[in-house]
Amino acid sequence: MNKFFVLILLSLTLIYSCKTNSVTMEPIVAETNKPFVSETKDTAVISPPFLLGIEVLQQIDFAPLQGKRVGLVTNPTGVNRQLKSTLDILHESKNVNLVALFGPEHGVRGNFSAGDEVISQTDEKTGLPVFSLYGKDKKPNKEAMDLVDVMIYDIQDIGVRSYTYISTMGLVMEAAADYNKEVIILDRPNPLGGEKVEGPLVHEGFFSFVSQFKIPYVYGLTCGELARLLNFEGLLANGKKCQLQIIPMQGYSREMDFEATGLHWVPTSPHIPNSQTAYYYAATGIIGELDPSMIGIGYTLPFQTLVTENIDANQLSNAMNALNREGVIFRPTYYKPYYKEMQGKELQGVQIHITDYKKVNLTEIQFLFLQEAHKIEPKFNPFKGKEERYRMFDMGCGTDSIRLSMMKDYNFEKLRTIWNGECQNFKELSKKYYLY
């Protein structure tokens, strides 16, 4: 099999192009569980059984990029299995004309703290211009888009709606639609897997950069699959559609967790130091908007604790364990945060231990904590004096109905249908966009 034939075959079978007006058309994609075979003059070389999108792109000599001016949206998580950055891979390739970089939250090189404005600048290593997508502009502007023919997106996400990278991805797609540019998504694993869907869709009035699109809180898709859904379900602004191609992973399946891929984890943000933290982010991230110290931010267990100053740790752990939630155990814990608002204060509560990530309902944990803590101590009210944080809490939920109901009687059981009532329909909708 010669190299030209390999390129043609992969062009037909690997890359999904949305240059079509049909919303329901199914893409032709690679058979992702079979190893890609490339050939040299002497012998065939079989690649490892798992390949990232960037590695598949390398295998086909960057064919979709040749002859085009390329813009890259990435950060330190955009690496291959040897931890070499996609930025450097593209910049060093003779087949790629990389002309511009685009920095999401934390920046292209990861040198901006959480929430800090990312500034437009010049990348010191490559000399390329870096346009900020986390500052005054969160969507690429005309000046930037005029420089490129195609935008590449390669960022590791954590499978949760409130994480801003997927918002950036969607806004890049909108800008591409505005200026008639292509978008290519280099796919990566969803650390929460491809089977877990939790939380309501975003309701009108609660869209924001942490709830940019009408999807559940835990959406059960890779970024490539999500991009397809956003594009073809009319979820981009004004129902726009871009020219979209996905470079899928090879050897990935929906039930895989991150460790099953054999990849090294690069922190997606400072408080997500390993892939397991992604589960805990889904379990506590929303109520962390009220008080980050309550969920282990400021201590060594980000997103893994639920603590207060006054409620007895043993009582709380007993109450939480008595709920008999599948896939999780709660252990009494005590600590003093090293930083943040509660620095140096004695806190106690529970550490969350996920024992079966496939069975556990992650997002319910934080609301069950509010319910049980209030039963133990009726004066417990984490919403008191936090009015300025209500909006962030509600945007995380995608609605204010959760907060309003919890503040009324702290009974999450009444809210369970509201919280998870739209999940099955979304899961059914998603299936036609599955790549794996």
C-alpha positions as CSV (number, residue, x, y, z in Angstrom):
1,M,0.0,0.0,0.0
2,N,1.7,3.3,-1.0
3,K,1.6,6.5,0.9
4,F,-0.7,8.2,-1.5
5,F,-3.3,5.5,-1.2
6,V,-3.1,5.7,2.6
7,L,-3.8,9.4,2.5
8,I,-6.8,9.1,0.2
9,L,-8.2,6.2,2.3
10,L,-7.9,8.2,5.5
11,S,-9.3,11.3,3.9
12,L,-12.5,9.3,3.0
13,T,-12.8,7.4,6.2
14,L,-11.3,9.4,9.0
15,I,-12.4,13.0,8.6
16,Y,-15.9,14.2,9.1
17,S,-16.7,17.3,7.0
18,C,-19.9,19.2,7.6
19,K,-20.0,20.9,4.2
20,T,-23.6,19.8,3.9
21,N,-27.0,21.3,4.7
22,S,-28.3,18.1,6.2
23,V,-28.5,18.2,10.0
24,T,-29.1,14.4,10.2
25,M,-26.4,13.2,7.8
26,E,-24.2,10.6,9.6
27,P,-20.4,11.1,9.2
28,I,-18.1,8.5,7.7
29,V,-15.3,8.0,10.3
30,A,-12.5,5.6,11.0
31,E,-13.0,2.2,12.5
32,T,-11.5,3.4,15.7
33,N,-10.8,0.1,17.4
34,K,-8.4,-1.1,14.7
35,P,-4.7,0.0,14.7
36,F,-3.6,2.3,11.9
37,V,-1.0,0.7,9.7
38,S,1.6,2.8,7.9
39,E,4.3,1.5,5.6
40,T,7.9,2.3,4.9
41,K,9.9,1.0,2.0
42,D,11.0,-2.0,4.1
43,T,8.3,-3.0,6.5
44,A,4.8,-2.2,7.8
45,V,4.8,-0.4,11.2
46,I,1.7,-0.9,13.4
47,S,1.0,2.0,15.7
48,P,0.0,1.6,19.4
49,P,-3.6,0.5,19.9
50,F,-4.6,3.9,21.2
51,L,-3.9,7.1,19.3
52,L,-5.0,10.7,20.1
53,G,-6.4,12.9,17.3
54,I,-3.0,14.7,17.1
55,E,-1.2,11.4,16.6
56,V,-3.6,10.3,13.9
57,L,-3.0,13.7,12.2
58,Q,0.7,13.0,12.3
59,Q,0.2,9.6,10.8
60,I,-1.4,11.1,7.7
61,D,1.3,13.8,7.4
62,F,-1.1,16.6,8.3
63,A,-2.9,16.1,5.0
64,P,-6.0,18.2,5.9
65,L,-3.7,21.2,6.7
66,Q,-1.4,21.3,3.7
67,G,-1.5,24.5,1.7
68,K,-3.5,26.3,4.4
69,R,-2.8,29.0,6.9
70,V,-3.4,27.3,10.3
71,G,-4.5,28.8,13.6
72,L,-4.2,26.7,16.7
73,V,-6.4,26.8,19.9
74,T,-4.6,24.9,22.6
75,N,-3.0,24.9,26.0
76,P,-0.5,22.7,27.9
77,T,-2.9,19.7,27.8
78,G,-2.6,19.6,24.0
79,V,0.2,17.0,23.9
80,N,0.9,13.6,22.3
81,R,1.6,10.5,24.4
82,Q,5.3,11.6,24.7
83,L,4.0,14.9,26.2
84,K,5.2,16.9,23.2
85,S,2.9,19.8,22.6
86,T,0.7,20.0,19.6
87,L,1.9,23.6,19.2
88,D,5.5,22.4,18.8
89,I,4.5,19.5,16.6
90,L,2.7,21.7,14.1
91,H,5.3,24.5,14.3
92,E,8.1,22.0,13.5
93,S,6.3,20.3,10.6
94,K,7.3,21.2,7.1
95,N,3.8,20.3,6.0
96,V,2.1,22.9,8.2
97,N,2.0,26.6,7.9
98,L,1.1,27.6,11.5
99,V,0.5,31.3,11.6
100,A,-1.4,32.1,14.8
101,L,-2.2,30.8,18.3
102,F,-5.3,31.3,20.4
103,G,-5.2,31.2,24.2
104,P,-8.2,29.9,26.3
105,E,-8.4,30.3,30.1
106,H,-4.9,29.8,31.6
107,G,-3.3,30.6,28.2
108,V,-1.6,28.7,25.5
109,R,1.4,27.9,27.7
110,G,-0.6,27.7,31.0
111,N,1.0,30.8,32.5
112,F,-2.2,32.5,33.6
113,S,-4.0,31.7,36.9
114,A,-7.7,30.7,37.1
115,G,-10.0,33.6,36.3
116,D,-7.1,35.9,35.3
117,E,-7.5,37.7,32.0
118,V,-5.3,36.1,29.3
119,I,-3.6,38.8,27.3
120,S,-2.7,38.8,23.6
121,Q,1.0,38.7,23.1
122,T,3.8,37.0,21.1
123,D,4.8,33.4,21.9
124,E,8.4,33.5,23.0
125,K,9.3,30.1,21.7
126,T,7.8,30.3,18.2
127,G,7.5,34.0,17.7
128,L,3.9,33.5,16.6
129,P,1.1,36.0,17.6
130,V,-1.2,34.8,20.4
131,F,-4.7,36.0,20.4
132,S,-6.6,35.9,23.8
133,L,-9.9,34.1,24.0
134,Y,-10.2,34.7,27.7
135,G,-10.4,38.5,28.2
136,K,-12.2,41.2,26.4
137,D,-12.7,38.9,23.5
138,K,-13.8,35.3,24.1
139,K,-14.6,34.7,20.5
140,P,-11.9,35.2,17.7
141,N,-12.3,38.6,16.1
142,K,-12.0,39.4,12.4
143,E,-8.4,40.6,12.7
144,A,-7.4,37.1,13.9
145,M,-9.6,35.1,11.6
146,D,-8.4,37.0,8.5
147,L,-4.9,35.4,9.2
148,V,-6.1,31.8,8.9
149,D,-7.8,29.4,6.6
150,V,-8.4,26.7,9.2
151,M,-8.7,26.6,13.0
152,I,-7.3,23.6,14.9
153,Y,-8.7,22.9,18.4
154,D,-6.7,20.5,20.7
155,I,-7.5,20.8,24.4
156,Q,-8.1,18.1,27.0
157,D,-11.4,18.7,28.7
158,I,-13.0,17.1,31.8
159,G,-16.6,16.4,30.5
160,V,-18.4,19.1,32.6
161,R,-20.4,21.9,31.1
162,S,-19.0,24.6,33.5
163,Y,-15.4,24.1,32.4
164,T,-14.7,26.9,30.0
165,Y,-12.8,25.1,27.3
166,I,-15.9,23.7,25.5
167,S,-17.3,27.2,25.6
168,T,-14.2,28.4,23.8
169,M,-14.5,25.6,21.3
170,G,-18.1,26.6,20.5
171,L,-17.2,30.2,20.1
172,V,-14.4,29.3,17.8
173,M,-16.9,27.4,15.7
174,E,-19.2,30.4,15.6
175,A,-16.3,32.7,14.5
176,A,-15.4,30.1,11.8
177,A,-19.0,30.2,10.6
178,D,-19.0,34.0,10.6
179,Y,-15.8,34.3,8.4
180,N,-16.2,31.1,6.3
181,K,-13.2,29.3,7.8
182,E,-12.7,25.6,8.6
183,V,-12.5,24.0,12.1
184,I,-10.7,20.8,12.8
185,I,-11.1,19.2,16.2
186,L,-8.3,16.9,17.4
187,D,-10.3,14.5,19.6
188,R,-9.3,13.5,23.1
189,P,-10.9,11.2,25.8
190,N,-13.6,12.4,28.1
191,P,-12.3,11.5,31.6
192,L,-15.8,10.9,32.8
193,G,-16.3,8.4,30.0
194,G,-18.9,8.5,27.3
195,E,-21.8,7.0,29.2
196,K,-22.5,9.3,32.1
197,V,-25.0,12.1,31.6
198,E,-26.2,14.2,34.6
199,G,-27.9,17.5,35.3
200,P,-30.5,19.7,33.5
201,L,-30.1,21.5,30.2
202,V,-29.4,25.2,30.5
203,H,-32.6,27.2,30.9
204,E,-33.3,30.6,29.2
205,G,-31.7,33.4,31.2
206,F,-28.8,31.3,32.5
207,F,-26.5,31.0,29.5
208,S,-23.0,32.2,30.2
209,F,-19.4,31.4,29.6
210,V,-19.8,28.5,32.2
211,S,-23.1,27.4,30.6
212,Q,-22.6,28.4,27.0
213,F,-24.8,25.7,25.4
214,K,-28.0,23.9,26.0
215,I,-26.4,20.7,27.3
216,P,-26.5,18.8,30.6
217,Y,-23.9,19.5,33.3
218,V,-22.2,16.2,32.6
219,Y,-22.7,15.6,28.9
220,G,-21.1,12.2,28.1
221,L,-19.3,13.2,24.8
222,T,-15.8,13.7,23.7
223,C,-15.1,17.2,22.5
224,G,-15.3,16.0,18.9
225,E,-18.7,14.5,19.4
226,L,-19.9,17.6,21.3
227,A,-18.7,19.8,18.4
228,R,-20.8,17.7,16.0
229,L,-23.8,18.0,18.2
230,L,-23.4,21.7,18.7
231,N,-23.0,22.2,14.9
232,F,-25.8,20.1,13.7
233,E,-28.4,20.6,16.4
234,G,-28.3,24.3,15.9
235,L,-26.9,25.0,19.3
236,L,-24.4,27.6,18.1
237,A,-25.5,31.2,18.2
238,N,-28.4,31.8,15.7
239,G,-28.2,28.2,14.6
240,K,-24.9,28.8,12.8
241,K,-22.9,25.9,11.2
242,C,-19.2,25.9,10.4
243,Q,-17.1,23.7,8.1
244,L,-16.2,21.1,10.7
245,Q,-13.9,18.1,10.5
246,I,-13.1,15.7,13.4
247,I,-9.9,13.8,13.6
248,P,-11.0,10.9,15.9
249,M,-9.0,8.9,18.3
250,Q,-8.1,5.4,17.4
251,G,-8.6,2.5,19.9
252,Y,-11.0,4.5,22.1
253,S,-14.4,3.2,23.4
254,R,-17.1,4.9,25.4
255,E,-16.6,2.9,28.6
256,M,-12.9,3.7,28.9
257,D,-11.7,5.9,31.8
258,F,-8.7,8.1,31.3
259,E,-6.3,5.6,32.9
260,A,-7.3,2.9,30.4
261,T,-5.8,5.0,27.6
262,G,-2.3,4.7,29.0
263,L,-1.8,8.5,28.6
264,H,-0.1,10.8,31.1
265,W,-2.4,13.4,32.6
266,V,-1.4,17.0,32.2
267,P,-3.3,19.2,34.7
268,T,-6.2,20.9,32.8
269,S,-6.1,23.7,35.4
270,P,-4.3,24.2,38.8
271,H,-7.0,22.4,40.8
272,I,-7.4,19.4,38.5
273,P,-4.0,17.8,39.2
274,N,-4.9,14.3,38.0
275,S,-7.6,12.6,36.0
276,Q,-9.5,11.4,39.0
277,T,-10.1,15.0,40.1
278,A,-12.4,15.4,37.2
279,Y,-15.0,13.1,38.9
280,Y,-14.8,15.2,42.1
281,Y,-15.2,18.5,40.2
282,A,-18.5,17.2,38.9
283,A,-19.5,16.1,42.4
284,T,-18.8,19.5,44.2
285,G,-18.0,22.2,41.7
286,I,-21.3,23.9,41.8
287,I,-21.6,24.5,45.6
288,G,-17.9,25.4,45.5
289,E,-19.2,28.7,44.0
290,L,-20.6,29.5,47.4
291,D,-17.4,28.7,49.3
292,P,-14.4,27.0,47.7
293,S,-13.0,26.1,51.1
294,M,-16.0,23.8,51.6
295,I,-14.9,21.6,48.8
296,G,-11.2,21.3,49.5
297,I,-9.9,24.3,47.5
298,G,-7.2,25.8,49.6
299,Y,-6.3,22.3,51.0
300,T,-4.6,19.3,49.3
301,L,-7.9,17.7,48.2
302,P,-9.5,20.0,45.7
303,F,-13.1,19.2,45.0
304,Q,-12.9,16.0,47.2
305,T,-14.3,17.3,50.5
306,L,-17.6,18.7,51.9
307,V,-16.8,20.5,55.2
308,T,-18.1,23.1,57.5
309,E,-16.9,24.8,60.7
310,N,-19.6,23.5,63.0
311,I,-21.2,20.2,61.9
312,D,-19.7,17.1,63.4
313,A,-17.7,15.0,60.9
314,N,-18.8,11.7,62.3
315,Q,-22.5,12.7,62.2
316,L,-22.2,13.9,58.7
317,S,-20.3,10.9,57.4
318,N,-22.9,8.6,59.0
319,A,-25.7,10.5,57.5
320,M,-24.2,10.6,54.0
321,N,-23.4,6.9,54.1
322,A,-26.9,6.1,55.4
323,L,-28.2,7.3,52.0
324,N,-26.7,4.2,50.5
325,R,-25.7,5.9,47.3
326,E,-24.0,3.6,44.8
327,G,-20.4,3.9,44.0
328,V,-19.3,6.2,46.8
329,I,-18.3,6.2,50.5
330,F,-17.9,9.1,52.8
331,R,-15.1,9.3,55.4
332,P,-14.8,11.8,58.4
333,T,-12.1,14.4,57.7
334,Y,-10.6,17.4,59.5
335,Y,-8.3,20.1,58.2
336,K,-7.2,23.7,58.1
337,P,-7.1,25.3,54.6
338,Y,-3.7,26.7,53.6
339,Y,-5.2,29.5,51.5
340,K,-8.5,31.0,50.4
341,E,-11.1,32.6,52.6
342,M,-11.1,29.9,55.3
343,Q,-7.3,29.8,55.7
344,G,-6.2,28.5,59.1
345,K,-9.7,27.8,60.3
346,E,-10.6,24.4,61.8
347,L,-13.0,22.6,59.4
348,Q,-14.6,19.2,59.5
349,G,-16.8,17.1,57.4
350,V,-16.4,14.3,54.9
351,Q,-13.9,13.2,52.2
352,I,-15.6,11.7,49.2
353,H,-14.2,8.4,48.0
354,I,-15.6,7.2,44.7
355,T,-15.5,3.4,44.6
356,D,-17.3,2.8,41.3
357,Y,-17.3,5.7,38.9
358,K,-19.7,3.9,36.5
359,K,-22.4,3.6,39.2
360,V,-22.1,6.8,41.1
361,N,-24.3,9.8,40.4
362,L,-21.6,12.5,40.8
363,T,-23.6,15.7,40.7
364,E,-26.2,14.7,43.3
365,I,-23.5,14.4,46.0
366,Q,-23.2,18.1,46.6
367,F,-26.9,18.6,47.0
368,L,-27.3,15.6,49.3
369,F,-24.6,17.1,51.4
370,L,-26.7,20.3,51.7
371,Q,-29.7,18.3,52.6
372,E,-28.0,16.1,55.3
373,A,-26.0,18.9,56.8
374,H,-29.2,21.0,57.2
375,K,-30.9,18.0,58.9
376,I,-28.1,17.8,61.5
377,E,-27.9,21.6,62.0
378,P,-31.0,23.5,60.9
379,K,-29.1,26.8,61.2
380,F,-26.7,25.6,58.5
381,N,-27.2,28.0,55.5
382,P,-24.2,28.3,53.1
383,F,-26.3,30.7,51.0
384,K,-26.5,33.3,53.8
385,G,-24.5,36.4,53.0
386,K,-23.5,35.0,49.6
387,E,-26.0,36.8,47.5
388,E,-23.2,38.0,45.2
389,R,-22.5,34.4,44.4
390,Y,-26.0,33.3,43.6
391,R,-25.6,34.1,39.9
392,M,-22.5,31.9,39.6
393,F,-24.3,29.1,41.4
394,D,-27.4,29.3,39.2
395,M,-25.3,29.5,36.0
396,G,-23.5,26.4,37.1
397,C,-26.9,24.6,37.6
398,G,-28.3,26.1,34.4
399,T,-31.3,27.3,36.3
400,D,-32.2,29.1,39.6
401,S,-34.9,26.5,40.5
402,I,-32.3,24.3,42.3
403,R,-31.1,27.1,44.6
404,L,-34.6,28.5,45.3
405,S,-35.9,25.1,46.3
406,M,-32.9,24.1,48.4
407,M,-33.1,27.4,50.3
408,K,-36.7,26.8,51.0
409,D,-36.5,23.3,52.6
410,Y,-33.1,21.6,51.7
411,N,-34.9,18.6,50.3
412,F,-33.1,17.4,47.3
413,E,-35.3,14.3,46.9
414,K,-38.0,16.7,45.5
415,L,-35.5,18.0,43.0
416,R,-34.2,14.8,41.7
417,T,-36.6,14.7,38.8
418,I,-35.8,18.3,37.8
419,W,-32.1,17.6,38.1
420,N,-32.0,14.5,36.0
421,G,-35.3,14.6,34.1
422,E,-33.8,15.7,30.8
423,C,-30.8,13.3,30.7
424,Q,-32.3,10.4,28.9
425,N,-33.6,12.5,26.1
426,F,-30.3,14.2,25.7
427,K,-28.5,10.8,25.7
428,E,-30.8,9.6,22.9
429,L,-30.2,12.8,20.9
430,S,-26.4,12.4,21.4
431,K,-26.2,8.9,19.9
432,K,-26.3,10.0,16.3
433,Y,-23.2,12.1,17.0
434,Y,-21.2,9.2,18.6
435,L,-17.8,8.5,17.0
436,Y,-17.0,5.6,19.3
